[in-house]
Amino acid sequence: MKAAIQAIEYYLPEKTLTTEKLATEFPDWSAEKIDRMTGISERHIAAVEECASDLGVEAARKLFAAGAIAPAQVDYLLFCTQSPDHFLPTTACLMQTRLNLPVTVGALDFNLGHSGFVYGLGLAQGLIETGQVSNVLLITAETYSKFIHPRDRSVRMIFGDAAAATLVRAVESTDSFLGPYVYGTDGSGAASLIVPAGGMREPRTVETSVVAVDEEGNERSRNSLFMNGGEVFTFTLSVVPNAMRALLARADKTMEEIDLFVFHQANAYILEHLRKRMHISSEKFYVALSHCGNTVSSTIPIALKHAQLDGRLRSGQLVMLIGFGVGYSWSGTLLRWI
Amino acid sequence: MIEHADFLLQMDELLDQQARTLTGSEPLNAIERWDSVALVTFLAMVDERYERNVQAAAVSKCKTIDDLYRLVSQSPSN
């Protein structure tokens, strides 16, 4: 038995934040400047009462409605989020009930950001190819907007809320559809992309709610998401090319044998820089973030879905996936599209 | 060896101004366009043109254009 991605669906909340709106709110940067750096036209923002689990449930329902699988056939739910409904219980347990999954289903949350989708594929493949289960529902969902101060352009212009549901199934085959993998972790970069307060290390207090203004006029408190864009850029340049080389070496493949490169859709500027740095042709490098922004763990499945819909991703093709970001954490794998 | 004149030309282009505007002594905090976007563009330019690995934290300690030049010149190759 081999694990393979059978279907992907995604869901975006209704409310949007356009680049034009951001340029109106922060007039010292034009819409053109924001667009040039991010490549994002609009981000979708969860409603006040809408949580990551709600987005994930909608994405999974689209998967069921498309006939990819029935709820009763799912035997494991992997839920990747950094914005869970509660500290406890596990959000995946709440989603089991809402999705009418059988009570015999295995379900767990895992807390990863931009590297989470590839990690999820690795976990799903392990569960399937060790014979534990046959049908894994991998849901990635994030509502970073709830961590973002409304007067912080640095992160508001990048991140959007979304969820993706990916069905990983056991198929009769001697050929692999997933792997090998490379993983990486460097916790020394934790402070570069962080919500400092709100967990057990630094509970929310009146003091953590005090808003400070940075040198560019962005406002945030310690309850808010902070990103040091320069540091994250440096990190990306230092790990992604090496991860690509390591993955190719582990797979005994060359760049020319890869049909499509789908990286975490961080922003258009960094993606284009990585593409040129690694000498990847535009035709083989997939970008799909204009309509939704950086959706953290859902960027790769959203891009895969678009590549499938527009014919860039076809049966039998070999795809390189690389996720990188918050942690720092990174991951890469090769995917043979079924 | 990174040519000082070439570096200044790259910085002029990055800051969206006419060639040979900068002399090197300009304080960064007096350059309106030197912001977080310019920082990322700078890191990308250094990586692409000079193939040097510069840390963002080191850039933030620079006070002038020539400080940036010295940092890039002394940074290791990729």
Interface residues (C-beta under 8 A of the other chain):
Chain A: W29 K33 M37 S154 E216 N228 G229 G230 E231 F233 T234 L237 S238 Y269 I270 H273 K276 R277
Chain B: D35 S36 V37 L39 V40 T41 L43 A44 D47 E48 N53 V54 Q55 A56 A57 V59 S60
